[in-house]
Amino acid sequence: MLDEVYTAVATPNIALVKYWGKRNDELILPHNTSISITLDETFKTTTSVAFSGKLDRDIFFINGEEQNLDSHEVKERFKVVDEMRRMAGSAEHAVVYSVNSFPTAAGLASSASGISALVFATSKALGLDIGTSRLSIIARQGSGSACRSLMGGFVKWKKGEKDDGSDSYIEQIKGNGYWPDIVAFVAIVSEAKKKVSSRAGMKQTVETSKLYRERPNVAEEHAKELEKAIMEKDFPTLARITMEESNSMHAVMLDTFPPIIYLNDISKEIIHAVHELNSGGNIAAYTFDAGPNAVVVTTEKNKGDVYNALNSIGGIKDIVELKIGSGPRIADRQYEAEINAIIEKNR
Ligand code: DP6
């Protein structure tokens, strides 16, 4: 008999209020609340999972390449599967077949869509009937920012107070249909893999940056202000907080010793171009994660001007227009042939 295959599709999110720094490295508990928008399926991860009694180990493929589950980095992320298997009381091994529709490790967190698709598909494959907040607690332990991709629209990841992390989960502020006017341009500046991983980088920041002492308070204040701006559909305020947040996070990165510098000259040109566009009031906002690629958030009315301004900057490789997405979904079984071939080969 063939083992049943479950497929989930998930997308990246972009933080408007940033997560950078953990109060617990093991459980991945953040020093501050963060808020993101989940992006549409222009960039996505499709992940199929099957559990089989025929295997004596887990097998994990990304983009057709088998991952080494003995490697620390892979194991750290794959532990979400162990956790769910334990919860379901299953002893079967998994085959995971995951495909990204965008460049891995290019500063656009493919880890967020990857882990949320993995968590979503695995929970279905194991028949785990748990709500999104519990799923987000599991996803968070694979990669912090990934938990925010488990819902669509505007999503808040609460920092929580408890040591066991049981109150550090996500909540949807508003769904993807709430503010359909919002447009996000992803400006691809570099497709190179980042030099310092977010995980290592944020640990160094917490350990060495004196400026960071104030960062959790700043972010917490921004999170409150941003939530209010979202509720009031106040774009100029949303834009200001988004830019201040990006700048605040990159400031503590620079204040890390040795400094962490993700922005390059083209990123800086984007920053200046957006401020020029905003000279008469905020119509756009830039935000950068752990890389030089920008996400520029604007509205339908102004997207033509914003696109033209970005397009006139030399060195931007691609500009991709996205909308706010609806979060992960279960899709029809995909990669069934690949998964069955893997099981046959390894049984
Ligand atoms: C810069 O979620 O990749 O994108 O929890 O260690 O896996 P780990 O880190 P990760 O950090 C991403 C941080 C960021 C900002 C953000 O998305 O909030």
Residues whose N, C-alpha, C, O or C-beta is under 5 A from the ligand:
A	BS01	DP6	A15 V17 K18 Y19 I28 S34 G142 S143 G144 S145 A146 S198 R199 D289 A290
